[in-house]
Amino acid sequence: MLVIFFEAAIFFRLLITKKFVWNFDPAVIDFYILNFLAYFFSVNVVNYSSLSFFEIKNKFENMKLVEEKERYKKIAEYDILTGLVRKFYMERQLDEAIDDYNCKRLDNLVLIFSDIDDFKNINDTYGHPNGDIVLARVGAIFKRNFRKDDIICRWGGEEFLILMKNVRKGFAYNIIDKLREKVSKQNFSFDDVNVSITMTFGVCAVYDSKITYEELIKTADDLLYEGKHSGKNKVVYKEI
């Protein structure tokens, strides 16, 4: 909107100063344009009072570029459906956290792999739009129940990955088990049918061992796999 206004203002300014026979002072015109900005766009004119109209225009164009860059960065880093971070963002954060832990800048770290049990059946039976409702609800539950500094990721499909740092022993298991119970109590109504879901969690807590990125991912994934093949709807926890 601001860019459109500035383009129109440039035309008006040139028309007044170049085409008309009257001798308008450009500074006076700039004053009125600036006050128009203040009134309609809530611009603080004090910050721009010493600048020319074209300098102000350039500033606003640069601000727009920064805003656009931030908007696209957010789209790239966050999953639109769940509001959780995307896989590539988590990979970078996890790599940094492992490096911090191995260099003793972190006391410990916990990685949680989770998966919605039998999610394919929901998509196949009730359709992908309803499957999306389930994913969005799970994402909202996760965001409400983890700490502010915990990193929650939609890893792909119905898989989620959570990274926790500096967690006392046993704390992560308690949080995850309560979360598992909350998820299992959720009710969805699809085609007048009440549907509930469960989730399985693989939790790898690293307290005493140096570890690589690949080892941590594999350990958490193996724990999830173990839970899936021993009844589902459970938390499989391991400290290393």
N, C-alpha and C positions, 0 to 999 in steps of 0.2 A: 504493500500500500504506500509506504513512504517513497519507494523508488518511482512509482507512478506519479505521485504528487510532485516529486522533484523534476521529473521530465516535463510536466505541465508548467511548473514554475519557471523552468529555464526558458521555455517558449514564451511565456508571458513577459519575462524579464527582458528578453531580446526584443520582443515586440514593442515594449514601452520605450526602451533606451535607444533602439536603432531605427525603428520604423516611424515612430510618431515625431512630429515636429516640436512637441513640447520638450523642454529641457528638464527631464526627471533626474534627480540625483540617485544613482544606483544604491548608495548607502541607505537612503530612505526606503527604497523598495525592499532591500534586504531586511530592514527593520520590520516591515510589515509581514514579510514572509516568515521571519523568525518567530514573530508573535503568533502567527497562524499555526506554526508548529507547536508552540507552547499550549495553545488552546485546544487543538484537535488531537494532538498526538502525545500530550503530557511530557513534552521535552523541556528539560531544565535550561532555559535560555541563558542563565548566568554562565553556564559552562561553555557557551558558544558565542558570547557577546563580542569577543575580540576577533572573531573569525569572519572571513568573507562568506558570501552565500555558497560559492563553489567549494570552499574549504569545508564548510558544514556538510555539503552534499557528499563529498568524498569520505568524510568521517562516517556518515550514515551508511554509505555503500559498504565500507569496511566492516561496520558493525553487523550488517546483514550477512556478509560472507562468513563472519565468525559464528553467527547464530545458525546459519545453514550447515556449517561444518559440524557444530555440536549436535545438531538434529540428526544428521546422517551418521555421525559417530554413535549416537545412542541407538539408532535403528540397527547398525551393524553389530553392536555389542549386546543388545537385549532382544530376547525372544518376544515378539509382538503378542502372541497368544497368552503367555503366562506371566510376562513381565520379569522373568528371570534372565540371568546372563546366558549368553550363548557358549557353545563348546570352545571356540577358539579363544575367547576371553578367559574362560576357566583354565584352559591349558597353560596360558601365560601366567596366571595367578598361582597355579599349582606349582609350576616350575620354579617361580620365585620363592614360594613358601618352603619348598624342599631345600633349596639352596640356603635359605635363612636358617632352617632347622639344622642342617648338616654343619653349618658354620657357627652354631650355638647362639644365633640371634633370636631363635624361638625355643621355648622350653619343650614343646611337643606340638604335634598336629594330628588331626583326625580326618580321615576321608570316608565318606559315606556314599555307597552306591545304592540306589533304590530303583524299584521298578513296580509299576501297577500290575497286579496279578491278572492274568487272562484279559488284558486290555483289548486284544484282537477280537475277542468275542463281543465286546461292547460295540466296536466299530462295525463288525459284520452284522450284528443283530439290530442295532439301533441307528446306525449310520455315523459317518465321520463328524458331522456337525455336533452330534451329541457326545461323541468322543472328545471333541474339542472342549465342550463344557466341562467334562471330567478333568481334563488337563488343566484348564484355567482354575478350577476349584482347588485342585491339588497345589498348584503354584501359589494361590492365595493363602492356603493353610500353612505352607512352608514359610512364606514370608512373615506370617504372624507369630510363628513359634520358634524361630531361630534368633540368635543374637544379631545385633546391628552389623557387627564386623564379620559375621559368617558369610561365606560366598555360596550362593545357591544357584545351580545351573540346570537348565534343561539340556541334558547331554545329547538327547536325540530321541525322537519318538516318544515313548512313555517312560524313558529312563531319566533319572535325575541324579546329580552329583552335588554333594555338599562338602565344603572344606571348612574345618574349624581349627583355630589356632589357640595355643595356650589354654588347654582344657584340663581340669583336674580329673584324675582317674575316676571312672564310673559315671561322670557327669554326662558324657555324650550318650552312653547307653540309655540312661534314664530319659533324656530328652527324646531320643529316637523311639523308645518303646511307648512313651506317651503320645508321640506323634502318630505312631502306627495305630493306636487305639482311636484317636480322633478321626483318622481317615476312615477306619472301619465303621464308624458311626454316621458317616455321611450318607444321606439318602438322595437319590436322583429319581425323577419321574420322567420316563421316556415312553411315549405311546401309551400313557395311562398305566404303566407298569413301574412299580417301585424297584429301583436298582441300587445295590450297594457295591462298594469296591473294597479291596484290601491291597496292601502293599508289603513287599518284602525288602529288607534292608541288609546290606553287608557293610559292617563297620570295622575299619582298620585304624587302630589308635597306635601312634608311634611315639614311644617314650624313651627307649633305651638304645635303639639301633640306628645307625646311618642307613639311609635308604635312597634308592634312585626313583625317578619318575615312573619308569616302567614297572618296577617292583611294587610300588604303592598302588598303582592302578590295577595291576594283576591281582594283588592280594585282596583288595576290596571287591573286585569283580568275582573272584573265586568264592568269597564269602557269600555274596549275593546268589551265586549259582547254587551253593550248598543249601541256602534257605529255600530256593525255588524247588529243589529236588527233595526236600524233607518236609513238605506240607504247606509251604507258602505262608503268608501273613505272619511273618516272624522277623526278629532281629538276630542276626548272627554276628557276634562281636569277637574281636581278637586284638590283643595287645602284643606289640613286638618291640 
